[in-house]
């Protein structure tokens, strides 16, 4: 562990006790049969949907913008299913940290691993280009079973404890973790031949971003993927997860993006977004709608979250 990090055991102050109680409960749930654990997660999601007023309104507004063809009843039903998926993701986070390799092999199927092996054998760097789905953490564990050692990108939380909790959880699967703003380390990993798991679908500011339509709605998207591919001499392999109705999982690695990176980083971003949209339509409840996807737009664009009362 690097000198700037603390072990989880360093966070024993009373203000952290509620989190530790939650971790203990999660550890017990992960010992139960998988379907029982997911059912508990579903119940957690239903409770969050019932009491998460402001977050529920964000989810409904995002769904309203991206799926205008749905009726109000259909959108509300999709929002509720999303909260249930979020609840299941809490259980899956625990499984990714504690469950055995045998367990993960039993409940998941990885398709398209040949695309990854072909890219590695060609001597190129590999960006495993993903997005924020509720199954993201458990996805990393399966990837570690069949993939050569890879690095995972993470984003710092406001809480050092939460950052270390999430980061150390990903390190059960990944060989290393890299903070999303550490471009130099990302490039070094790619040039050394280590695949990098990267999810660039959330933009938190305008720097290094551009307005690209997402489901036909203006949205800020980072354009850093093109830069990483160029500097890291890497190909980009879209990699998407899906939770199946029976509680199992399907993960697909797609062929490399064509003509990527090109001379037009915005068009490169559009190519990624188009593929992402296709997968979201397969399992719309599993995308991370709780994030304010359409915030931080430049002046002149509509503020899509100015009046969330209409999305109750």
Secondary structure, 3 states (H helix, E strand, C coil): CCCCCCCHHHCCCHHHHHHHHHHHHHHHHCCCCHHHHHHHHHHHHHHHHHHCHHHHHHHHHHHHHHCCCCCHHHHHHHHHHHHHHHHHHHHHHHHHHHCCHHHHHHHEEEECHHHHHHHHHCCCEEEEEECCECCHHHHHHHHHHHCCCEEEEECCCCCHHHHHHHHHHHCCCCCEEEECCCHHHHHHHHHCCCEEEEECCCCCCCCCEEEEEECCEEEEEECHHHHHHHHCCEEEEEEEEEECCCCCEEEEEEEECCCCCCCCHHHHHHHHHHHHHHHHHHCHHHECCCCCCCCCCCCCCCCCCCCHHHHC
